[in-house]
Amino acid sequence: MGTVRRVLLASPEQTHALGVRLGTLLAPGDFVGLVGQLGAGKTHFVRGVAEGAGVAPGEVSSPTFAIVHPYQGRFPLHHADLYRLRDEDELYATGFFDLLGPDSAMLVEWLDQVPAAAPREHLRLELRAVAAEERELTARAVGERHEVLMRELLDVTAR
């Protein structure tokens, strides 16, 4: 079912920095799903990813009402928020599945709302508040590329 790793992030700055690191490692074809309660830091993390992927500062916002926002950095980056969706049929109607492919990367908040949104190979990151500013990140990688992505991302944090 994939490799699982956990890391403690001591501050919002550390959460953002890990997002930036992921953005530098991200490549077209990658799929990253984010899970966590409201206020867990998902959008904050995504802002870091977008920054690391070369997206202009200030472009990233939570796409709760638009469902998917496209960004242009080193490559096309799609940021989806599935919070308001109930099932795969609603997601299908948005055109979401047409955006998956080898030419862009996908970041999906609230992946647990529609788990079928994730392709067979993906990286799932769960953020959980453990204190006012501390977050525990649990990463699960499925597939060789996403295993490498997780290892490169978290091995830096473990030092």
C-alpha positions as CSV (number, residue, x, y, z in Angstrom):
1,M,0.0,0.0,0.0
2,G,3.0,2.3,-0.1
3,T,5.7,3.5,2.2
4,V,4.7,5.7,5.2
5,R,6.9,8.3,6.9
6,R,6.2,10.9,9.6
7,V,7.9,14.2,10.5
8,L,7.2,16.9,13.0
9,L,7.1,20.5,11.7
10,A,7.8,22.9,14.6
11,S,6.4,26.1,13.1
12,P,4.4,27.6,10.2
13,E,7.8,28.6,8.7
14,Q,9.0,25.1,8.8
15,T,5.8,23.9,7.1
16,H,6.2,26.5,4.4
17,A,9.8,25.6,3.9
18,L,9.0,21.9,3.5
19,G,6.4,23.0,0.9
20,V,9.1,25.1,-1.0
21,R,11.3,22.0,-0.9
22,L,8.6,19.9,-2.4
23,G,8.0,22.5,-5.1
24,T,11.7,22.4,-6.1
25,L,11.4,18.6,-6.4
26,L,8.0,18.4,-8.2
27,A,7.9,17.5,-11.8
28,P,5.1,17.2,-14.5
29,G,3.1,14.1,-13.9
30,D,3.4,14.2,-10.1
31,F,0.2,14.1,-8.0
32,V,0.2,15.2,-4.4
33,G,-2.9,14.9,-2.2
34,L,-3.3,16.8,1.0
35,V,-5.5,15.8,3.9
36,G,-6.1,17.5,7.2
37,Q,-8.7,19.3,9.3
38,L,-9.5,23.0,8.7
39,G,-6.5,25.1,9.9
40,A,-4.1,22.2,9.6
41,G,-1.9,24.2,7.2
42,K,-2.8,22.6,3.8
43,T,-3.1,25.9,1.9
44,H,-0.1,27.3,3.7
45,F,1.9,24.3,2.6
46,V,0.6,24.6,-1.0
47,R,1.8,28.2,-1.1
48,G,5.3,27.0,-0.3
49,V,5.0,24.3,-3.0
50,A,3.9,26.8,-5.6
51,E,6.8,29.1,-4.6
52,G,9.3,26.3,-5.0
53,A,7.8,25.4,-8.4
54,G,8.3,29.0,-9.6
55,V,4.8,30.3,-9.3
56,A,4.7,34.1,-8.8
57,P,4.2,35.1,-5.2
58,G,0.6,36.1,-4.3
59,E,-1.0,34.0,-7.0
60,V,-2.0,31.1,-4.7
61,S,-5.3,31.1,-2.9
62,S,-7.6,28.3,-1.7
63,P,-9.7,27.2,-4.7
64,T,-12.7,26.1,-2.6
65,F,-15.3,27.8,-4.8
66,A,-13.5,27.4,-8.2
67,I,-12.5,23.8,-7.4
68,V,-9.2,24.0,-9.5
69,H,-6.8,26.9,-10.0
70,P,-4.1,26.6,-12.7
71,Y,-0.7,28.2,-12.0
72,Q,2.3,28.6,-14.3
73,G,5.7,28.1,-12.9
74,R,8.5,26.0,-14.3
75,F,5.6,23.9,-15.6
76,P,1.8,24.0,-15.3
77,L,0.7,23.3,-11.7
78,H,-3.0,22.7,-10.9
79,H,-4.3,23.3,-7.3
80,A,-7.6,21.7,-6.5
81,D,-9.7,21.9,-3.4
82,L,-12.3,19.1,-3.0
83,Y,-13.8,20.3,0.3
84,R,-17.2,21.1,-1.2
85,L,-17.5,17.9,-3.3
86,R,-19.5,14.8,-2.3
87,D,-18.3,12.2,-4.7
88,E,-16.4,11.3,-7.9
89,D,-19.4,12.2,-10.1
90,E,-19.3,15.8,-8.9
91,L,-15.6,15.9,-9.4
92,Y,-15.9,14.4,-12.9
93,A,-18.3,17.2,-13.9
94,T,-15.6,19.8,-13.1
95,G,-13.2,18.5,-15.8
96,F,-10.7,17.6,-13.1
97,F,-9.7,14.3,-14.6
98,D,-8.9,16.0,-17.9
99,L,-6.1,17.9,-16.1
100,L,-4.3,14.8,-14.9
101,G,-1.4,13.8,-17.1
102,P,2.3,14.0,-17.9
103,D,2.4,17.7,-18.8
104,S,1.5,19.2,-15.4
105,A,1.6,18.5,-11.7
106,M,-1.5,18.3,-9.4
107,L,-1.9,19.4,-5.8
108,V,-5.2,18.4,-4.3
109,E,-6.5,19.6,-0.9
110,W,-9.1,17.5,0.9
111,L,-8.2,14.4,-1.1
112,D,-10.1,12.4,1.6
113,Q,-13.4,14.0,0.3
114,V,-13.0,12.1,-3.0
115,P,-10.3,9.5,-2.7
116,A,-10.9,8.3,-6.2
117,A,-9.4,11.6,-7.4
118,A,-5.9,10.1,-6.8
119,P,-4.3,8.2,-9.6
120,R,-2.8,4.8,-8.9
121,E,0.6,6.4,-8.2
122,H,0.7,9.4,-5.9
123,L,2.0,11.1,-2.8
124,R,-0.5,11.6,0.1
125,L,0.4,14.1,2.8
126,E,-1.6,14.4,6.0
127,L,-1.1,17.4,8.2
128,R,-2.3,17.2,11.8
129,A,-2.1,20.0,14.4
130,V,-0.3,18.7,17.5
131,A,0.1,22.1,19.2
132,A,-0.7,25.7,18.4
133,E,2.0,25.9,15.7
134,E,3.4,22.4,15.4
135,R,2.2,20.0,12.8
136,E,2.8,16.3,12.2
137,L,3.1,15.4,8.6
138,T,2.4,11.8,7.6
139,A,3.5,11.0,4.1
140,R,2.4,7.9,2.1
141,A,3.9,7.3,-1.3
142,V,2.5,4.9,-3.8
143,G,4.6,4.1,-6.9
144,E,8.3,4.4,-7.6
145,R,8.4,8.0,-8.7
146,H,6.4,9.2,-5.6
147,E,8.6,7.0,-3.3
148,V,11.6,8.8,-4.6
149,L,9.8,12.2,-4.3
150,M,8.9,11.4,-0.6
151,R,12.5,10.2,0.2
152,E,14.1,13.3,-1.3
153,L,11.6,15.6,0.4
154,L,11.8,14.1,3.9
155,D,15.4,13.0,4.1
156,V,16.4,16.7,4.2
157,T,14.0,17.3,7.1
158,A,15.4,14.3,9.1
159,R,18.9,15.8,9.3
